[in-house]
Every structure is written in structure tokens, then in C-alpha cells.
Amino acid sequence: MAGILDLFGVHTITLFEMVQTAYGPKPGAPREVPGCWVVEETRLVRDRQGSEVVSTAQVAAPLDTVIDIDQEPIVRLPSGREAKVISVSRGDANGLPLPEHLQINLE
């Protein structure tokens, strides 16, 4: 069975994990993540500490996407806008015929 992102994953995002330099944190090398679905809309979500914050974009990415939220990554959307990652959650169907993806909420 084809996954939901196999059908609707028409966007490519660019992921930058922050690296420490002598001048403070800077975006590292870009890494493209194809097969995503991007929605740029305002939603109220919870951050890593559980506080309610405003998310201006949400990305459904392939489940095998590696993202380390501790590195304070930045995502460049297909529109060209860049935003910090607020939270990442895993949509795992546990063997059921449901869509599996990584939900990335952006500032």
C-alpha cells in the first residue's frame, strides 16, 4: 500500500541544523528533504516544554527523516521562508494501514 506522502508529498524542504562557531550558532550545511507536504497556516501547538505557542507552518515529512531538535534546526519552505522548528512528533501507524509521517511544527 502506498503511503500518504507517496501520493501527496509534492514539496521539498531544506533543513539546516545549527552548528557552533567562534561567533555563535550558524546554520550548517543544507540538507534537502523531498516528499513532504507543507501547509503554511497559523495553528496553536505545544513546544518541547509543553507551552502553547503559535506555529505558522506545518510539514509532514517522510518517517525516515532525521531531525535533531536539540540542534535548533531551521527549515526553508518551498515559498523561500525560513522558520525555526518548534516541535517534532512521529505519526507511526504501528502496522495499521494508516499514514505514517513526521509532523514538524515551525515558528
C-alpha positions as CSV (number, residue, x, y, z in Angstrom):
1,M,0.0,0.0,0.0
2,A,1.3,3.4,-0.9
3,G,1.8,5.9,1.9
4,I,0.1,9.2,2.0
5,L,3.3,11.1,1.3
6,D,3.9,8.8,-1.8
7,L,0.7,10.4,-3.2
8,F,0.8,13.9,-1.8
9,G,4.4,14.5,-0.9
10,V,4.9,17.2,-3.6
11,H,7.1,19.6,-1.7
12,T,10.8,19.7,-0.9
13,I,12.1,21.4,2.2
14,T,15.7,22.3,3.1
15,L,16.8,21.5,6.6
16,F,19.7,23.4,8.3
17,E,21.0,22.1,11.7
18,M,22.7,24.8,13.7
19,V,26.5,24.4,14.3
20,Q,28.5,26.2,16.9
21,T,31.2,28.6,15.6
22,A,33.5,31.0,17.3
23,Y,30.9,33.7,16.5
24,G,27.9,31.7,17.9
25,P,25.5,29.3,16.3
26,K,25.2,29.4,12.5
27,P,23.2,27.3,10.0
28,G,25.1,24.3,8.9
29,A,25.1,22.6,5.5
30,P,21.8,22.4,3.8
31,R,20.0,19.0,3.5
32,E,17.1,18.7,1.1
33,V,14.1,16.5,2.3
34,P,11.9,15.6,-0.7
35,G,8.5,14.1,-0.5
36,C,7.0,16.4,2.1
37,W,3.6,18.1,2.4
38,V,3.7,21.8,3.6
39,V,0.9,23.8,4.9
40,E,1.5,27.5,5.8
41,E,-1.2,28.3,8.2
42,T,-1.4,29.6,11.8
43,R,-2.1,27.0,14.5
44,L,-1.7,26.8,18.2
45,V,0.7,23.9,19.1
46,R,2.8,22.9,22.1
47,D,6.6,23.3,22.2
48,R,9.1,20.9,23.7
49,Q,8.4,22.3,27.2
50,G,4.6,21.9,26.8
51,S,3.8,25.6,26.5
52,E,1.3,26.7,23.9
53,V,3.0,28.6,21.0
54,V,1.9,29.8,17.6
55,S,3.0,27.7,14.6
56,T,2.9,29.4,11.2
57,A,3.7,26.4,9.1
58,Q,3.4,22.6,9.5
59,V,5.3,20.0,7.5
60,A,4.5,16.3,7.0
61,A,7.9,14.7,6.2
62,P,8.8,11.1,5.5
63,L,9.1,9.0,8.6
64,D,12.8,8.3,8.0
65,T,13.7,12.0,8.1
66,V,16.4,12.6,10.6
67,I,16.0,15.8,12.6
68,D,17.7,16.6,15.9
69,I,15.6,19.2,17.7
70,D,18.4,19.8,20.2
71,Q,20.4,21.4,17.3
72,E,17.7,24.1,16.9
73,P,17.2,23.3,13.2
74,I,15.9,25.8,10.7
75,V,13.7,24.8,7.7
76,R,13.5,26.6,4.4
77,L,10.0,26.1,2.9
78,P,9.2,25.9,-0.8
79,S,8.0,29.5,-0.5
80,G,11.5,30.6,0.4
81,R,10.6,31.5,4.0
82,E,12.8,30.1,6.8
83,A,11.5,29.2,10.2
84,K,12.7,27.6,13.4
85,V,11.4,24.1,14.4
86,I,9.1,24.3,17.4
87,S,8.4,20.6,17.8
88,V,8.6,17.2,16.0
89,S,6.2,14.3,16.5
90,R,6.0,10.9,15.0
91,G,2.9,9.7,13.3
92,D,3.5,5.9,13.5
93,A,0.6,3.6,12.5
94,N,2.1,0.6,14.3
95,G,1.3,-1.8,11.4
96,L,-2.2,-0.4,10.7
97,P,-2.9,0.8,7.1
98,L,-2.8,4.4,8.2
99,P,-0.4,7.2,7.0
100,E,3.0,7.4,8.7
101,H,4.9,10.6,8.8
102,L,6.9,13.0,10.8
103,Q,5.0,16.1,11.9
104,I,7.2,19.2,12.1
105,N,5.7,22.4,13.5
106,L,7.5,25.7,12.6
107,E,7.5,29.2,14.1
